[in-house]
Amino acid sequence: MLTWLLFGFTFFLWICAFTSPRVFAQVLGSDLGNAVSSDAFLNGLPPTSLVQSVGFSEFPAIAKEGRKVEVFGGAVPVGYTSEYADSRPQPVSSAQYESPATSNAIGSGVSNQYQPAAQANSGSQLPAILQSPSRTGETTRSNWRDRLGLDRDQPNFQVGYEVLGFHRSNDSIGPYSQGQAQSRFDQDISARYTFSRLLGGVERIEFKFTGPFHWDKQSFVNGPVDSNFPTSIAPAFDQADNHRLSHQIRLSSYELNRCWSSDELSTFFYGLRIFDHAESYRLEANKSTDKSALQLGTNNFLAGGQIGLNLFRPISQRWTVGFEGGLGLYGNFASGSLDAVSGSTSLLDSSDSRLRLTSVLTTGGRINYRLSQNVVATSAYEYWYFPGLATAAHQPLSNNAQLASLALRTGDDQLFRGWSIALSARF
């Protein structure tokens, strides 16, 4: 019942997310190939002509917007980068120019009223706004950054590293050895890596990898000891000198999200996520005459979409506290295998697979501390809830039935929980 409620809630959130109107715009810089670099223009353009056509007061806006103005009848990009939006051209005094009557016209249909007096001097320099990008290395680099959509004044990327310590619930299995003592998994330490591309002030695309977690517990039972396996394979494991048991679990997560933030106090995100959960159980029975082993393995590959929201509240100038939550709808490609051998004889070799829909709920609390404008330290506690997994402990191994093959079950609910400490930086 809980699984179907999660289905419905997830579907509702996805409908809300994708039916809401969204308008996103990206401003691209002018093509460098359109830059004017003729020697006639570079060496003879009167700054006053440009002033008459555009006006000094319009330069910052034109440069910021990447507009073009008509000078000498041609489209000339004014201000190739945002650099020019911050530098206003300075008027040139009339003393720097003379009016030779015999000067030739430069450009089509425009007389050369203000030919620079120092034009013949090879050391003369035009204002920076008139220099060709091909002659100004910084301008060329700036255009390259603009064409990639990189902002020189704001951070373009965000990276994060997080250390996590997680526990797994429902980790008991069996007992399949009569002398086996039940024990729980210890906490496992792993990491989360985050890389984000910042798109403007409120939007970003992020990739996260969490894991791999690896829980492992081993036990050893001295004999003579019997097993609790089905009667079809039990004789190979009974009256053993000892039993050696191994139980292992592995978990990893991959996600690609698109996020929108508001003053870093609320973040809405949706995207794709993959969980890879694998489990194996092995029992070895050692006898003086031979050695028998049984191995049971399950794998859950969950792939689907998720949607989530993070909300924070400032409690001081540097501290914020809040909660984060996500809900996803996934297809679980579950598979399992069961093998048993005695010496060189195969007692059992079976496999099975299932495909089912499931939901995954992730939630937790988080505290942020801002070390600087672009560096934040974080501490959190998280919960991951998985309904309907195929686990080794949930498979039907009983000493009251004949076991001929594996019939995979996917009805086990699992809860992972743990703490995390993170450091993120924008640049």
MOPE-V878090 format. One record per pair of residues at least 12 apart in sequence whose ideal C-beta (glycine too) atoms are under 8 Angstrom apart, sorted by the first residue. I is the first residue (numbers start at 1). GAP is how many residues later the second one is. D is the distance in whole Angstrom. If there is no record, write none. Layout:
i: <I I>
gap: <GAP GAP>
d: <D D>
This chain:
i: <2 3 3 3 3 6 6 6 6 7 7 7 9 10 10 10 10 10 11 13 13 14 14 14 14 17 17 24 26 26 27 28 28 28 29 29 29 29 29 29 30 30 30 30 30 32 32 32 32 32 34 34 35 35 35 35 35 36 36 36 36 37 37 37 37 40 40 41 41 41 41 42 42 42 42 42 43 43 44 44 44 44 44 44 45 45 45 45 45 46 46 46 46 46 46 47 47 47 47 47 47 48 48 48 49 49 49 49 50 50 51 51 53 53 53 54 54 56 56 56 59 59 59 59 59 59 60 60 60 60 61 62 62 63 63 63 63 63 63 63 64 64 64 66 71 72 72 72 72 72 73 73 73 74 78 79 80 80 80 80 80 81 81 81 81 81 82 82 82 82 83 83 83 83 84 87 87 89 89 90 92 96 96 96 97 97 97 97 98 98 99 99 99 100 100 103 149 154 154 155 155 155 155 156 156 156 157 157 157 157 157 157 158 158 158 158 158 158 158 158 158 158 159 159 159 159 159 159 160 160 160 160 160 160 160 160 160 161 161 161 161 161 161 161 162 162 162 162 162 162 162 162 162 163 163 163 163 163 163 164 164 164 164 164 164 164 164 164 164 165 165 165 165 165 165 166 166 166 166 166 166 166 166 167 167 167 167 167 168 168 168 168 168 168 168 169 169 169 169 170 170 170 170 170 170 171 171 171 171 171 171 172 172 173 173 173 173 174 174 174 174 175 176 176 176 176 176 176 176 177 177 177 177 177 177 177 178 178 178 178 179 179 179 179 179 180 180 180 180 181 183 183 184 185 185 185 185 185 186 186 187 188 188 188 190 190 190 190 190 191 191 192 192 192 192 192 192 193 193 193 194 194 194 194 195 196 198 202 202 202 203 203 203 203 204 204 204 205 205 205 205 206 206 206 206 207 207 207 208 208 208 208 208 209 209 209 210 210 210 211 211 211 211 212 212 212 213 213 213 213 213 214 214 214 215 215 215 216 216 216 216 217 217 217 218 218 218 218 219 219 220 220 220 220 221 221 221 221 222 222 223 223 223 223 223 224 224 224 225 225 225 225 226 226 226 227 227 227 227 227 228 228 229 229 229 229 230 230 230 230 230 230 230 231 231 232 232 232 232 232 233 233 233 233 233 234 236 236 236 236 236 237 237 237 237 238 239 240 240 240 240 241 241 241 242 242 243 243 243 243 244 244 244 245 245 245 245 246 246 246 246 247 247 247 247 247 248 248 248 249 249 249 250 250 250 250 251 251 251 251 251 252 252 253 253 253 253 254 254 255 255 255 255 255 256 256 256 257 257 257 257 257 258 258 264 264 265 265 265 265 265 265 266 266 266 266 267 267 268 268 269 269 269 269 269 270 270 270 270 271 271 272 272 272 272 273 273 273 273 273 273 273 273 274 274 274 275 275 275 275 275 275 276 276 276 276 277 277 277 277 277 277 278 278 278 278 279 279 279 279 279 280 280 280 280 280 281 281 281 281 281 282 282 282 290 290 291 292 292 292 292 292 293 293 294 294 294 294 295 295 295 295 296 296 296 296 296 296 296 297 297 297 297 298 298 298 298 298 298 298 298 299 299 299 299 300 300 300 300 300 300 300 301 301 301 302 302 302 302 302 302 302 303 303 303 304 304 304 304 305 305 306 306 306 306 306 306 307 307 307 308 308 308 308 308 309 309 309 310 310 310 310 310 311 311 312 312 318 318 319 319 319 319 320 320 320 321 321 321 321 322 322 322 323 323 323 323 324 324 324 324 324 324 325 325 325 325 326 326 326 327 327 327 327 328 328 328 329 329 329 330 330 330 330 331 331 331 331 332 332 332 332 332 332 332 332 332 333 333 334 334 334 334 334 334 334 334 335 335 335 335 335 335 336 336 336 336 336 336 336 337 337 337 338 338 338 338 338 338 348 348 348 350 350 350 351 352 352 352 352 353 354 354 354 356 356 358 358 358 358 359 360 360 360 361 361 361 362 362 362 362 363 363 364 364 364 364 365 365 366 366 366 367 367 374 374 374 375 375 375 375 376 376 376 377 377 377 378 378 378 378 378 379 379 379 379 380 380 380 381 381 381 381 382 382 382 382 383 383 383 384 384 384 385 385 385 386 386 386 386 387 388 388 388 388 389 389 389 389 390 390 390 390 391 391 393 394 394 394 395 395 396>
gap: <385 355 356 384 385 321 353 355 381 322 350 352 318 297 317 318 319 349 318 294 314 256 291 293 315 253 290 179 123 173 39 118 119 121 37 51 52 114 117 118 36 38 47 50 113 48 101 108 111 115 41 43 42 45 97 98 99 38 40 41 96 95 96 97 98 66 67 31 35 65 66 84 88 89 90 93 76 83 62 63 68 71 72 75 26 61 62 81 85 51 66 67 68 69 70 42 45 67 79 80 83 44 49 66 22 23 61 65 21 80 38 40 16 17 18 15 24 32 33 35 19 20 25 29 30 70 24 25 26 28 24 16 17 15 16 18 19 20 21 22 15 18 21 13 36 34 35 36 37 38 34 35 36 33 51 50 53 59 62 63 66 58 61 62 64 65 60 64 70 71 55 56 59 69 45 41 42 38 40 37 35 20 21 22 17 18 19 20 17 19 14 15 16 12 15 12 50 44 47 43 219 271 272 41 42 271 38 39 40 41 269 270 36 37 38 40 46 48 266 267 268 269 35 36 37 265 266 268 32 33 34 35 36 262 263 264 265 30 31 32 33 261 262 263 29 30 31 32 216 258 259 260 261 26 27 28 257 258 259 25 26 27 28 46 49 218 254 255 256 22 23 24 253 254 255 21 22 24 47 85 250 251 252 18 20 249 250 251 17 47 81 83 246 247 248 245 246 247 248 221 223 242 243 244 245 13 14 44 76 78 222 12 221 74 108 219 220 54 107 219 223 53 51 52 53 69 107 118 221 44 48 50 51 66 68 106 47 48 49 50 42 43 44 46 64 39 41 63 65 38 34 36 33 30 31 32 62 64 29 31 231 25 26 27 20 21 22 23 24 19 20 16 17 18 19 228 230 15 16 17 12 13 14 230 12 63 228 58 59 60 55 56 57 58 54 55 57 51 52 53 54 50 51 53 63 47 48 49 45 46 47 48 49 43 44 45 42 43 44 39 40 41 42 38 39 40 36 37 38 39 203 34 35 36 33 34 35 30 31 32 33 29 30 31 26 27 28 29 25 26 22 23 24 25 21 22 23 24 19 20 16 17 18 19 20 15 16 17 14 15 17 18 12 13 14 13 16 56 58 172 170 171 65 168 170 174 167 168 169 170 171 172 173 168 171 115 116 170 171 172 61 107 114 115 170 165 49 56 104 106 111 46 48 55 57 47 48 45 46 47 52 45 46 47 43 44 40 41 42 43 39 40 42 36 37 38 39 34 35 36 37 32 33 34 35 145 31 32 33 28 29 30 26 27 28 29 24 25 26 27 165 23 24 20 21 22 23 19 20 16 17 18 19 51 15 16 17 12 13 14 15 49 12 13 48 56 46 47 48 49 55 57 43 44 45 46 42 43 40 41 38 39 40 41 57 35 36 37 38 34 35 31 32 33 34 29 30 31 32 33 55 57 87 27 28 29 25 26 27 55 85 111 23 24 25 26 22 23 25 109 112 137 19 20 21 22 18 19 20 112 113 15 16 17 18 112 14 15 16 111 112 12 13 14 52 53 52 48 49 50 51 55 47 48 44 45 46 54 42 43 44 45 40 41 42 96 99 101 110 39 40 41 95 36 37 38 92 93 94 97 110 35 36 37 91 32 33 34 86 89 90 110 31 32 33 28 29 30 31 56 58 84 27 28 30 24 25 26 27 23 24 20 21 22 23 54 56 19 20 21 16 17 18 19 54 15 16 17 12 13 14 15 56 12 13 54 56 51 52 48 49 50 51 47 48 50 44 45 46 47 43 44 46 40 41 42 43 38 39 40 41 42 56 36 37 38 39 35 36 37 32 33 34 35 31 32 34 28 29 30 27 28 29 30 24 25 26 27 22 23 24 25 26 56 57 58 78 20 22 19 20 21 22 55 56 74 76 16 17 18 19 55 73 15 16 17 54 59 70 72 13 14 69 12 13 57 65 67 68 55 56 57 54 55 56 55 53 54 55 56 55 36 54 56 32 54 28 29 30 31 28 24 25 26 22 23 24 20 21 22 23 19 20 16 17 18 19 15 16 12 13 14 12 13 51 52 53 48 49 50 51 47 48 49 44 45 46 42 43 44 45 46 40 41 42 43 39 40 42 36 37 38 39 35 36 37 38 32 33 34 31 32 33 28 29 30 27 28 29 30 26 22 23 24 25 21 23 24 25 18 19 20 22 21 23 19 15 17 18 13 14 13>
d: <6 6 6 5 6 7 3 6 7 7 7 6 6 7 5 7 4 6 7 5 6 8 7 6 7 5 6 7 7 8 7 8 7 7 6 7 7 6 4 5 5 8 5 7 8 8 6 7 5 8 8 6 6 7 7 5 7 7 5 7 8 4 8 5 8 6 7 8 8 8 7 7 7 7 6 8 7 8 4 8 7 7 8 7 7 7 8 8 6 7 7 7 4 7 8 7 5 8 8 6 7 7 8 5 7 8 7 7 6 8 8 7 6 7 6 5 7 6 6 7 7 7 7 6 6 7 8 5 8 7 8 5 6 6 3 8 7 8 4 4 8 6 4 8 8 8 3 6 7 5 7 5 6 8 8 7 6 6 7 5 8 6 4 6 8 6 8 7 7 8 8 7 6 8 6 7 8 6 5 7 8 7 6 7 4 7 6 6 7 5 6 7 8 8 6 5 8 7 7 6 6 4 6 7 6 7 7 7 6 6 7 6 7 8 4 6 7 8 6 7 5 8 7 6 7 7 6 8 8 7 4 8 8 6 7 4 8 7 8 6 8 7 6 8 6 4 8 7 8 5 7 4 8 7 8 6 7 5 7 7 5 7 6 7 8 8 6 7 4 5 7 5 5 5 8 7 6 7 6 8 5 7 3 7 5 7 6 6 6 6 6 8 7 8 5 6 4 7 8 8 7 7 7 6 8 6 5 7 8 7 8 7 7 6 6 6 4 7 8 8 8 6 6 5 6 8 6 8 6 5 6 6 7 4 6 6 6 5 7 6 4 7 8 5 7 6 6 7 6 7 6 7 8 4 8 6 8 7 7 7 7 5 6 5 7 5 6 5 8 8 8 6 7 4 8 7 7 7 5 8 6 7 5 7 5 8 7 6 5 7 7 7 6 8 8 5 7 8 7 6 8 8 5 6 8 8 7 5 7 7 5 8 7 8 7 6 7 4 8 8 6 4 6 6 7 4 8 7 4 7 8 7 7 5 7 4 8 8 8 5 8 8 5 8 8 7 5 8 8 5 7 7 6 8 6 4 8 7 8 5 7 5 5 5 7 5 7 7 8 6 7 5 4 7 8 8 7 7 7 8 8 5 7 7 6 8 7 6 6 8 5 6 4 7 7 8 8 5 5 7 7 5 5 6 7 6 7 4 7 4 6 7 4 5 7 8 7 4 6 5 8 5 6 6 8 5 6 7 6 8 7 4 7 8 7 5 8 8 7 5 8 8 8 5 8 7 7 5 8 8 7 5 8 7 5 8 7 7 5 8 7 7 5 7 7 5 8 7 5 6 7 4 7 7 5 5 8 5 7 3 8 8 6 6 7 8 7 5 7 7 7 8 7 7 5 7 7 4 8 5 7 5 8 8 8 7 7 4 7 7 6 8 7 6 8 8 8 7 7 5 6 8 8 7 7 5 7 8 4 7 7 8 8 8 6 8 7 4 7 7 6 8 7 7 5 7 7 5 8 6 5 7 7 4 8 7 7 5 8 4 8 7 5 8 6 4 7 7 7 4 7 8 7 6 8 7 4 8 8 8 5 8 7 8 5 5 6 7 8 6 5 8 7 7 7 4 5 6 6 7 7 7 5 7 8 6 8 5 8 5 6 8 7 4 8 4 7 5 8 7 7 8 6 6 7 6 5 3 6 6 6 5 7 3 8 8 8 7 6 7 7 6 3 7 7 8 6 8 7 7 4 8 8 6 8 7 7 6 5 7 7 6 8 7 5 8 7 7 5 8 7 6 8 7 7 5 7 8 7 6 8 6 8 8 7 4 8 8 5 7 7 8 6 8 6 5 8 7 8 6 7 6 7 6 6 8 6 8 8 7 5 7 5 7 7 8 7 7 6 7 5 7 7 7 4 6 5 7 7 4 8 8 7 7 6 7 6 7 6 4 7 4 7 5 7 7 8 8 4 7 8 8 8 4 4 6 7 5 6 4 7 7 5 5 6 6 7 6 5 8 7 7 7 6 8 8 4 7 7 5 8 7 5 5 5 4 6 6 6 6 7 4 5 7 6 4 7 7 7 5 8 8 5 8 8 7 5 8 7 4 7 7 7 7 5 8 7 5 7 8 7 5 8 7 6 8 6 7 7 5 7 4 7 7 8 5 7 5 8 8 5 5 6 7 7 7 5 7 5 6 6 4 7 4 7 7 5 7 4 7 6 7>
